[in-house]
Amino acid sequence: MSEHSSYVSPFSTRYASEAMQYIFSEDNKFRTWRRLWISLAKAEQKQGLPITDGQIAEMEAHRDDINYDIAEAREREVRHDVMSHVYAYGVQCPTAKGIIHLGATSCYVGDNTDVLVMKEGLTLVRRKLLNVMNELRDFALQYRDLPTLAYTHLQPAQLTTVGKRATLWMNELLMDYEEVEHRLSTLALLGSKGTTGTQASFVELLGGDGQKIDQIERDIAADLGVTRVVPVSGQTYSRKMDYQVVSALSGIAQSASKFSYDLRLLQSFKEMEEPFETNQIGSSAMPYKRNPMRSERISALSRYVMVDTLNTAVTAGTQWFERTLDDSANRRIAVSEAFLATDAILNLMLNVCDGLVVYPKVIRTRVMGELPFMATENILMDAVKKGGDRQALHEKLRVHSQAAASVVKEEGGANDLVERIAADPDFYITQAEIEAILEPKRFIGRSVEQVTAFISQLIDPLLNAHQSELGVKAEVNV
């Protein structure tokens, strides 16, 4: 079979970074299994079980050099992955083989490893979130006072600024960051709970001494850098934990999807554009096109992660009593690919946000095409001050606005509302005076102030506290 004749996940070849791929790799998984076996042996030794320093040293010496050939051959024979790796580890550690996995069940290595891997994945996700916010911070400040059309119902509404819109994207990412932080702070190891969560095997090993059994769990957690262990469990930790973690990733996907749809719309308006490389081809049939390929990919992958949350929800809700195995095959796909897809999404966002292109002249042209309609209240107030009748002028503005809109929509002409009002003697206002009213920055409200306050009060303190994590760029060919 050639290298091109079997399925290869696009997460491996196109999307996910090497760092995230390693987190969900076999090397990381099985090395973590061995770390857990070493931690268990050390904790049991401290509580008086007959485990020697030499046995632990032997295990530590072979912690990272997995003898896959032995493990794979054994699994083909016994059809059990954990016991195959216990056997393979024992081949490398002949004096320690009798105490490897002592008192444990398969989920001791499987579930605890899953928690540790999710912690590593969330840590990488958090770092990339910080870097996306850092890119958007600079963008928001640069364009905080550039007026642009805002929309409700995808219809032009009052003005905002380009920078203010960027704070909307940032605020959702900030919410996602806080959720990731919460998940990181509350992730708990399964610990050493035994076959049905009762720790019966450890009761047997330690003569029923509950304090020693509890201390073993605390020592294992401390050795692995985790502060929490689940208080009760069946054989596995509750699969709601997977749902909660993937839900946090779904939140990032939701924010990224919102960002990508906004940018795709803005690119169709020709107001903003994602990076487009010199030799990049936008279309095989239409050479002039500059398709928003990266933003479209963000939209696509985000959809995948959002839907994947349902997968973990169903798994959590269909577990039987203390353990069933119909979760295993599903989880190894659903959880890992949620992380790989989220990593890909953030890689794309890093690339896009680092090279966003803004076209101020196009933005102003579009603003000025709509602003006369938005400014009618201001024009009305100025005309009333000069002696006009408010009710009569309001009706005239309605008629003039409809006529101007008809010219734009039906005839494809320019918005001539200003000229119509200036030509109406009942308004007592000249065209120059109307045009003076039509300064876009008069219509952006507190946008500039809001950008500055949001960044100085919420974003800058966060980024300053994590300076060492900044500087990440997209790690794949986006």
N, C-alpha and C positions, 0 to 999 in steps of 0.2 A: 504494500500500500504506500503510495507516494505521500509527501507532505501536504498535497493539495486535494487528497481524495477522501478526507473525513472532515466532519464538522469541527470548526474552531469558533469559540465564542468571540463575537466582536468586542466584548469587553476586554479581551486579552490583546487583540490586534489593533483596535481602532480607538477605544474610548478611555478605559481606566488607566490610571498612572501606575508605574512600577511599584510605587510605595504601597498603594492600596491592594494591588495584586499580590504583593508579598504577604500582607496581613492575612489574606485569605488563602494562602498557599499551603501545600502539604508540609513543606519545611516548617513553617511557623506553627502549624497545627501539631505536628508530631514532636517538635522540640518543646512545645508547651506541655504536651502530655508528659514528657520526661521531666520537665521542671516540676510538674505536679507530683509525680512519683517521688522525686527527691525531697520535696517539701513534706510530703506525707511521712517518708522514712525519718526525716530529721525530727518532725513533731512527735512521732511515736517513740523515737529513741529518748527524747526528753522526758517522756512519761514512763520510762522504765522498761519498755519492750526490748528484747534482746537483738538490737541492731547495732552493728559496730561502726566506728569511724571509717574503717577500711572499706566496708560495704558502701557507705555513702560516698566516699571519695571515688570509688570505682564507678558508681553511677554518674557522678558529676563529670568524670573524665570522658564519658561517652554521651553526654547530654545532647550534643548537637550533630554528631556523625551518625545519622540514621542509616541503618543497614536495610535499605528498602528491599533488596533482593530476598533476604531471609523473611521479612515480614510479609511480602507479597506471596511468596511460595507457601508460607504457613497458612495465610488466609484462604488460598485456593483449597487447602486441605480441610480446615476447620470451619470456614465460613463465619468467622468472628473477628472483626477488625481489632478490637481492643486486646483480646487474648493473643492475637498474632503479633502485636507490637510488644506485649509483655514477654512473649517468647523470644522475639528478636533482640530485645534489650537484654534479656537473660543470657543470650548467646555471647554478647559483648561483655557482660558483667557476671561471670560464672559464680563468684563468691556471694553476689548480692541477689541472684535470681530467685532465691527462696523467699525473699522479703519484699520484692517488687509487687506493688498493688495490694499490700497486706491489709485486709479488712475492707477494701474498697469494692465498689461496683463500677460497671462501665461508665455510668454517668458521672462518676467522680472526675475522670479525665475528660469525658465528652462535654458535659455541661459546664464545668468550670473553665474549660478551654474556650467554649463559646462565649462566655461572659468576658474573659480576658481579650478575646479577639474583637468583640464588639466595642470594648473600651478603647482598644488601639484604633479601631476604625473611627469611632466618634472623636477621638483626639485629633486625627488627621483631618476629619471633616471640619472640626472647630477651627483648626488653623487656616484652612482654605476660606471658610466663612469670614474670618477676620481680614484676610487679604482682599477678598471681594469688596468688603465694606470700606477698606482703605482706599481702593481704587475709586469707588463711588464717592467717597468723601472728597477727594481732590476734584473730581468732576463737578460735584454739587457746588463747591465753593467757586470754581472757575466760572460757572454759568448761573450763579444764584440770582443775578439781576437781569438775565436775558428774557424778556417777555415772550411768551408763547401761548398759543391757543390751549385752553383747557377744555375738557369735554365732559358732558353728562349725556348718557344714552348715545354716545359716539356722535353727538351733535355739538358744535362749538358753543361753549358757555363763557363765563368770565375768564379773564386771562390768569395764567399762573406764570411761573418762570421755569426754564429748563432745569435749573438747580433744585427748585422746590419739588419738581416731579421726581428727581433722583432721590430726594429724601424719602419719598413714599416707598421706593424700592428698598432703600436702606433700612427703613423702619421695620419692614417685614422680615428682613434678614436678621435684624437685631432680635426680633421675637424668636426667630429660629435659633439664634445663638443661645439665648437664655434657656430654651427648651433643651438644647444639646447639653448645656452646662448642668441642668437639672438631672438629666439622665446620667451623665458622668458621675455626679455626686451621689446618686442613689443606686447605681448598679451594685448588685450584691452577688458574691459567689454562692454556688450551691453548698460548698463546704464538703464535709464528709458525713453524709446522711445515711448511707447504706441502701439496701435493696428496696425498701418501701418507705424510707425516710425516718425510720425508728432508731437507727444507729445500733441495731441489735448485734451486728458483728463486732462493733467496738465495745459494747457491753461485755461480750464474751472475752475479748482480748484484754480488757482492762478491769476485769472483775467487778463490773457494775459501777465503777467510780465515775459518776457524772461530771465531776469537776475536771478530771483528766480528759474526758471526752470533749468537753467544751474547750479546754485549753488547746487541744490538738487543732480544732477548727480555727481558733484565734491565731495560732502560730502559722498555720498554712496560709491564711489570709495575709498576715503581716509579711511573710516571706515573699509573697507575690505582689505586694504593694497595694492591697485592697483593704479597705477599712470595714466593709460590711459583709456579713454572711446572712443568707435568708434565714428567718427565724424558724420556719417549719416548711416541710416539703414532702412530696411523695418521693419517688426515685429521682425525679427531675425537678428543676426549678419550674415555677409556673410559666407556661408559654405566653402569658400576658406580658412578660418581660420583653420577649421578641416583638410583640405587637407595639409596645410602648416605644421601643427603640426605632422600629421601622416607621412608626407614626412621626417621630421627630424628623426622620429623613424625608417623609412625605411632606412635612411642613416646608422644608427647604425646596422641595420640588414644586410646591405650590407657589412659593415666592419667585422662584426662577421662571416658572411658566408665565406668571403675570408680567415679569420683566421682559421675557422674550416676545410675548404677544404685543406689548406696548411698543417695543423696538421695531418689530415687523411692521406695525401700522405706521410708525413714524418714518420708516424707510420707504414705505409706499407713498407717503406724503412728500418724500425727498427732504425732510427736515433733519433727519439724523441717519447715520449709517454705521453698521458694524464694520470692523476692519475688512478690507478687500486687498489682497496681495497683488503685486505687479503682474505676475504671470497667472493669476487665478482665472479660471474659466467659469463664467456664470451660467452658461447654458450651451448645450450641444447644438441647438438649432438657432439660437438668437444671440449672436456675439455681443450685442450691446448690453445684455442684462447683467445686473449685479444682484443676484439673489441673496437673501439673508440666510445663508446656509448654516451658520453657527447658531443663530437664533432659532431656526427651524429644528435643529438637532436638540437644542435645549428643550423646546416644546415637546418633542417626541419622547426623549428620555424622561422628562418630568412626568408625562402621562403614565409611563411604565411604573415609576416609583409610586405614584399616587394609587394606582390600581393594586400594586403589590401589597399595600397595607391591608386590603381585604383578605389576602391570602393568609397573613399571619393572624388576623382576627378569627378566621374560620378554624385554623389550626388550634388556637387557644381555646375555642369554644367546643371542640370535639374530642378533647382528651378524656380517657376513661380511667376513673379512679386514680390510683397512684402512678400508673404508667401505661402507655401504649406506644407502639413503635410506628404508627402510621404518620407520625410527625417528622420522622428523621429525613427521609428522602426529600420531602417538601422543604424543610427548613434549610437544608444545605444549599438549595437553590434560591429560595425566597429571600433569606436574610443576606447571604453573600451578594446576590445580584442587586439588592436594594442599595447596599454600600457601594458596589462598583459603579452603578448608574449614577448615584449621587455624586461620587467622586468625579465622574465624567462631566456631569452638569456643572460642577464648580470649576473644573478645568476650563470649560468653555466660557463660563462667566468671567473668569480671570482674564482670558484672552480678549473677550469682547470689551470688557470694561477698561482694559488697558489701552484700547485703541479706538474708542468711540469717536466718531466724526460728527460734528455739528455744522449745519449750514445756516448761519444767522440771517443771510439775505433772503433765503427762501422762507425762513420762519417769519421774518418781518413782512414779507409780501403777503403771506397767508393771514397774518394778524391784521394787516391793514385792510384786507378784503372783507373782514368780518367786524372790525372795530366800530365802524360807523353805526351798525345796528346796536352794538353793546353800549355805545356812548349816547344813545338817544335820551336817556334820563338826565345825563349831565347837560346835554344841549337844551333840553326842556327847562331845566332849572335856570340856566343862564338867560334864556329867552324870557322867562317869567320875570326875572329880575329887571329886565329892560322894559317891562310893561305889557308883556303878552298875557293872554288868557290861558290859564293852565289847562282847562278842560278842552277848549277849542284846539289848542296846540297839540294835546295828547292825541286827539282824533286825526289831526293832520299828519302827525308822525306815523301813526298806524298806516295811513293811506300811502304816504311817501315810502315807508319801509316795504310795504307789499309791492309797490311799483318797482322799487330798486331790486328787490329779490327776484321779481319776474324778469328783469333785464339780465340778471346774472344766470338764472336757471334756464330760461326759455330762449334767450337770445345769445347766451354765452358772452355777454358783455361785461364790462367792469362795473363794480358797485358805484352807482352815481348818486347815492343818498345825500352826500354832502352838498352836491350841486343843487339837488332838488330843494333841500332845506334853505340853502342860501338864496335861492331864487324866489322863495316865498316871502312876501313883504310882511306877513303877520308875525314872523319870528324876530324881527329887529336884530338880526345877527348876520355878520358877513362870513364869507367862505374862509377868510384868513382866521377869523375868530373861532370858527368851528374846527379848523385844522389844528389850531393851538390846543384845543381840548383833546384832540386825538393823539396825544402823546402816550404810547403804550404803557410807560412806567406809572402813569396815573391810575392804571387799572389792575395792578398786580397785588393790591392789598398789602398784607404783611409778609409776603413771600420771602423777601430778602432777610427780614428779621427772623422768620421761622427757620430758614436754613441755618443761619448763624447760631441761633439758640440750640437747635437740635444737635448740631455737630459739636458745639462747645460743651454742652451739658451731658450728652449721652455717648457720642461716638468717640470724641477725643480722649476722654478718660479711659475708655475701654481699650482703645488702640495703644495709648501710652503705657497701659499696664501690661501689654503683651508685645512690646517692641521686638523682643527676641524672636517672635513667631512671624513677623512681617517679612516681606521680600520674596514670597512664593510666587512663581510664575506658572503658567500652564505647562504641564509635564508631558503632554502627548501631542501628536500631530493633529491639531484641531482644524 
